[in-house]
Amino acid sequence: MRRVSKVERYLQNTRLTNKLTEKDMSEVSKWPAINPLHWGYNGTVSHVVGENGSAKLSLKNDKQQVEFNTFVNEYVPILRNGAHYKLSPYLFTGILQTLYLNAADLSKKFPVFYGREIVEFSDGGVCTADWVMNSWEKEYNFDQNTMKFDTKKFGLDEKATHPEGWPRLQPRTRYLRDEELKEQRKVDLPLVVVLHGLAGGSHEPIIRSLTENLSRISNGKFQVVVLNTRGCARSKITTKNLFTAYHTMDIREFLQREKERYPNRKLYTVGCSFGATMLANYLGEEGDKSPLSAAVTLCNPWDLLLSALRMTEDWWSKTLFSRNIAQFLTRTVQVNMGELGVPNGSSPDHTPTTQNPSYYKFTPENLEKAKRFKSSLEFDELYTAPALGFPNAMEYYRAASSINRADKIKVPTLVINSRDDPVVGPDQPYSFVEKNPNILFCRTDLGGHLAYLDSNNDSWVTKAISEFLNKFEELVL
């Protein structure tokens, strides 16, 4: 008789989330992440349009309106309904795709230069924004064939601009000088803001692939920036405020700042994995107040409870991915204990809420416990849930899931998820996403988690996202 886990028991008792139906329950996959029905390398895109149809978009050069799904079918052929794509035949499952993306040496792929800005927020905290600097290819004599550049000159500039006490940055990334930042702020091109995943930042191969594609399409149509979450991508945490699925305030402030600088330019955002959760929550909270013209979510775990079930109960997902995520989160806490840390035995000095967290669990004693964690659920059980006032991680997942806010999204949003994603799983309750006409759900059968790698180790999905935003900017009012 199979043991029923704590997560499964909770899901059964609460009916997953307060919005799931019997249909959604029946869709929960009984297959492991390695599903023979989802093997292969010839993928297909399928559009899912809900009962309320698809939102109408107004085109620039035409008085008529076109439905969102029709727009994609007609103008973005790479993502049209029924479109086919070819991935690497050696990476024929979602697990292999995801493993290779995270384990292979892709350091010579997607050679993006970033200029870093420290962004200050109204609560006194900071994060970092990494601006794509294609002009630096000329400045540092970058050779596209050999991938070599003037590392000596770059190193001197990096040393001259690096703030004291901050961690060393990833390759081809350095802080912007004041005059460089001023020049960057003069750019009024349409802006794409990229939000990375839970254990990532601008340095990730898939993020570099995305920013490279976005910054080069149509001869540099877009200005592109990666907004690194607090404490990620070798950033520092300067206040007692760690990112969670509720942490939408930085997105909101950053987008508002950029909109105020150039009110007439369009803003777009792409969220990847956990960054997609934060983006979808932001979109739902803002409704029609968001300054964004369009958004894209990639591999969003719309229901965090179901993703937790996948990551704790599926042997492959648990063994190959879950521990790595937990240990990244623990390292983030460890290197920022100077700011986050409190004495052993601490109690909250106020009632913790999602709007006013209390990080009373960030003690040296708990840090030693966290070093042995094998799942992000354990991390959230110890740290995140108590900080936000939840009794356990499952209640946090239940409340923080972006599926709860999907019906309030008013910005045209392209949703891309793969059936063979070993982190998110195939069993997300997409019926609720489908009910919003502002959302177009592009379901793919192959690609893994954020990967979609072809035989050249290029990502099909980052090219597809870039082409969608390119056409949206070109044609839509």
N, C-alpha and C positions, 0 to 999 in steps of 0.2 A: 504494500500500500504506500503510495507516494506521500511524503510529508508535505503538509500545507504550510507555506512560509508565512511569516508575519505580514509581509506585504500583501500576499494573496488573501489572507484572512481579512485584512483591512479593506481590501477592494470589494470582497464579497459582502462585508457588513455595511459598507457605505454606498454600494452600487457604483463603484468607481468614482464618479463625481456627481454632483447634484444635477448635471445636465444630460447624463448619458441615458439613452433609451435602450429598450430590449434589442433593437436592431444593432446598436453599437456594441452591446454585450455579445451578440452572436458573431460580430466581426473580429473579436479578440482571437488572435492567431494561436492555434495549438501547435504550430510548427516551430521547431528551433530555428535560429537565425540562418543555419545552413539548410535551405529548403531546395530540394532538387527541382522544384517547379520554377525557381528563380535563378537557375544557373545559365550562363551564356555570356556573350559579348555583343550581340546585336540587340540593342535596346529600342524601346518604343515609348513615345510620349502620348499620354491619354489625357484629354481635357475632361474635367468634371464640372459641369455647370449645374447649379442648384435649381430648386423649384421656383425661385424668384427671378430666374434668368440672369443675364449679365449686364452690368452697368453700361450706360452709353457714354462714349467719349466724343468730344467735339474736336474735329480736325482743323488744322490751320488754314488750309487752302480749299476748304470745302464747307459749305453751309450745312451739310448733312451731318448727322451723328452716326457713329458706328459702335456696335456692342463690343465690349472688352474682348470676348473670345473671338469674335470676327476679326477684330484688329490684329490679334496675334496670328490667326490663321492666314490672313492676307499679307501682312507686312513683316512678320517674323517667322519665316518658313522653318527655321531650325527648331522652333517650339510649336509648330502647328499641330493640331490634333492628328495623331497617326504618324507623325514624323519619326524617322528611324535614325539611329546613331550607332556608331561602332566603337566599342571599347577594346582594350587589350585582351586578346584571347587567353593570355596567361593569368589574367586577373578575372576569372569567370564567376566569382561570387562576390557578394557585398563585403564579406569578411576579408577576402584577399585584397579587394580594392582598398578598403579602409586600412588594413595592416600595412600595405605597401606605401600608401600615402604618408603614414606616420613613421615608418621604419626605414624607407629607402633614402639614399643620399640624393636629394634633389637640390642640393646647394647651388648647382650650376644652372638650374632651371629658373626661369622667372627672375632675372637679375634686376630687381627694382631698387632704386635709390630712394631713401626716405630722409626728409628733414623734419626733425622732431620739435614740437612746441609743447611746453608745459601749460596746460589749460587750468585756470583757477575757477572754482565754482562758488556760488553764493554761500554755501555752508562752510567755506574755508578749506575744503578738500581740493585735490587736484587729480587730474588724469593726464595722459599724454595723447597728442594728436600727431600722427606721422603722415606728413604730406608727401605725395609722390613728386619727385624732383627729376623729371626727365632731362632737364637742362644740365644736370650734373654729369650726364654721360659725356658731354663735350668737355666740361670743366675738368674732369678726371680722366680724360682720354680712354674711355671705355671701348673695348673691342668686342663687338657682338659675336665674332667667331671664336675667340679664345676665352671670352668672359673675363679677361684681365683688364685692370685699370691701374691708375697711378695710386697705389696703396700708400706710398710714402706721403704724398701730398694730402690724401684723404686723412691719413692718420694724424698729421700735424693739425689739420683743421678740426678733426674730432677732439683732439686734446685741448685745443684752444677754446672750444665751445662747451666742453663738458662741465656741468655744474658739480661742485664739490660734494662728495658724499653720495652721489647717485650711482647706481650700478652701470657697469660697462654695457654698451649697446650691442645689438646684433649686427652682422656684417652689412655694409653699405648704408648704415644708419648713423646719423650724427645730429646733434642739436643745431638748430638754426641760429645764426647770428641775428642781432636785432635788426640790422638793415635787410637781411634776407627775409626775415619774417614780415617786415614792412612791405617788401616787394611782393611777397606771397599774398598779402592782404589786398593788393591792388588788382589781383586777378578777379574778373567778374564772370568767368565762364560758368556754365551750369555745374553744380557741385554734387558729387556722389560721396556720401559718407558710408564707410564700411564698418560693420560691427562684427567682431570675431567671436569665436566660440569660447567655451568654459575654460579650456586649458591653453589658450592661444594668445595671439596678438598679430601685429603686422608682419612678423617674421615667418609665419606659417606658410608652407608651400602653396596651399590653396588660396590663402589671402593674397600672396604675391602674384599668383596666376590671375586672380580676379583684378587686382589693381593694375597689373601690367596691361591686361586686355582693355580695361576701362579707360586707362590714360592714353592708349594708342589708337583707339578706334576713331575713325573719321578724322585722322590727322590731329589728334589731341583736342577733341571737342569738349571733354570734361576736365574739370579740376577734381582730383581724387584725394581723399584723406581717410586714414584708418583711425577711428577713435578707440584707443586702447583703454579697456576698463581699469578702474583703479587697482593698482597693485600688479597689473599684468604687463607683459612685454618689457620687463625690467624697469617698471615704474615704481615709485614709492607711494605708500599710503601715509597721508599726513594728518588724517583725522580718524576718529573711531567710526569708520563707515566703510564696510566691505560690501562688494557687489552681491546682489541677489536677483531673483527673477522680478522683484518689485523695483529694482533700481533703474527707474526710467528718468529720474530727474536730470542726470548728466546729458542724456540724449536730448531732452527737452531744452535745456539751457544752451547746449552747443548749437542746435539747429536754429534756435531763436537768435543767437548771436550772429550766426552767418546770414540769416534772413535780414536782420537789421542793417548789416553792412551793405548789402545789395538787394533791396526789396524786390527788384524786378527779375532777378535771376531765379531759375528753377532749382529746387533741391530734391535730391533722390537719396534713398537709403537702401542698403543691402545688409540684411542680417543673416549670419551663419550660425546654425546650431543654437547654442544658448543665447548668442547675440540675436538670433531670430525670435526667441522667446521674449527677450527684453523689448525688441522692436515691436512685435505684435501687441504686447501689453501696452506699450506707449501709444500705438495707433488706436487701440481700443479706448484708452483713457482720454485721448485728445479728440477723437471723433472728427468733426469737420473743422476743428481749430488748428490742426496740424499744418505747418507751412510746406509739407512735402507735396510734390506733384505726383509721385508714384513711389512704390516700395516693392522690394523683393525679399521673401524669406526662403532660405535654403536649409533643408533638413531640420526644420523646427520640430522639437518634441511638443506638439500642441497640448498633449495631456501628460504632465510630468509624472503622474502616478503610473501610467502605462509604461513610460520609459524606464522608471525605477524598477518595475516588474521585469522588464526585459534585461536590465543590467544586473539584477540580483538573482534571477532564476534561470535565464538561458546560460548554459555552461560556457559557450564560446564567448558571448558578450561579457560575462562575468570574469572569465579567465584572461581574456586578451585585452580588455579595455577598461573595465571598471576600476581596477586597482590603480592604474596609471592616472586616471582622473582624480581619484581620491588623494593620491600622493602629491599631485600638482597643487591641489587646494591646500594641503597641509604645508607644503613648502612656502606658499604665498603667506600663510599665517606666520610661519617660522621667521621668515626674513623681515616681517613687519611687526614683530612682537614689541619692538620699542614703542610703537604707537598703539597697537591693539591690546597689548598685554595688560593683565590685571593680576593682583595677588591671588594665590590659592585660597579657596573658600569665599570668594567674592559673591556678593548678592547684587541684584539690580537696584540702582538708586532711583528708578522710576518704573512704572509699569510698561514693559516693552510692547511696542506696536509696530506695524509695518511702516508707519510714518515717523516713528520715534524709537528706533531700535536701542537695545541695551546689550553691549558686548561683554557681559559679565562672565561668560564661559571661557574667555580667552586667557586661561591660566597656564602656567608652566606645566602643571600636573596634567591638564587636558591635552596639551600639546604632545606630551609623551604618549598618551593614549592614541592620539590621531596618527602618529607615525606608524601604527600597526593596522590602520584601517585598510580595508580591501574594497570599499565601495563609497561612492559619493553619498549614498543614503546614510551611512554611518557618520560621515562628516556633517551632513545637514541635521541629523538627529542630535549631535552633540553641540554644534555651533549655531547653525542658521536658524533652525526652528525656535529655540529659546530666545535668541536675539530679537526675533520679530514677534514674540508673544504666542507662538504656537506650541501645543503640548508635545508634538512629535513631528518628524519629517513628513509623514504622510499627510497630515493636516496642512502643512506648509505647501506641499506639492498640489494638494487638492485646491487650495485657495489661489495659488500663484500661477496656475496653468493658464496659458494665453487663450485656450479654448473658451474660457469664461468671458473673454472680452472680444472674441472674434466677431460677434454680431454687431458690435459698435464701430468697427473699422469703416471709415468713410473714404479713405484714400485708395485709388486703384492699386491693388496689391497682387503681385504674381507669387503664387505659392508653389514651390518645387519640393517634392519629397519622393524618395525611392522606396519601392516595396522591399528591397533587400537590404535596407539600412539596419546594421546590427546594433546600433546604439538607440535609435528611435523605435525601430520595429515596424512591422506592417499593420499593426492593429490600432493605430490612432483613430479617434472618433471624427473622421473627416466630414461626416454628414453635417456637423455644425458649421464647419468652414464653408461648405457648399451652399448654405442657406443665405449667405451674404453676397449680393450681386456685385459688390465692389472687389470681391476676391475671385481670381481665376486659379483654380487648382490644376496644376500640371503634374500628374502622377507618372513617374517613370518606373519601369520594372527592374532596371539595373543601374548601378552606380555606387552603392554602398553609402557610407556617411561622409559627405562632402568631397568625394573623390571623383568618380566619372573619368578615370584615366584611360587614355587611348594608348596605342602602341608606341607613341613618342613621349609618353608620360605627360602629355598635355591634357588639360581638363576640358572635356566637352561642355560641362555645365557653366564654367566661368565665361566661355565664349558665348554661350546662349544668353546668359544674363546681360552681357555687354551689348549684344545685338538687340535685345529687347529694349534696354534703356536708350540705346542709340536711336531706334526708330520712334520710341515714345517722345523723345526730345525733338526729333525732326518733324513729326507729324501732328502731335497732339497739342491743343491749345493749353 
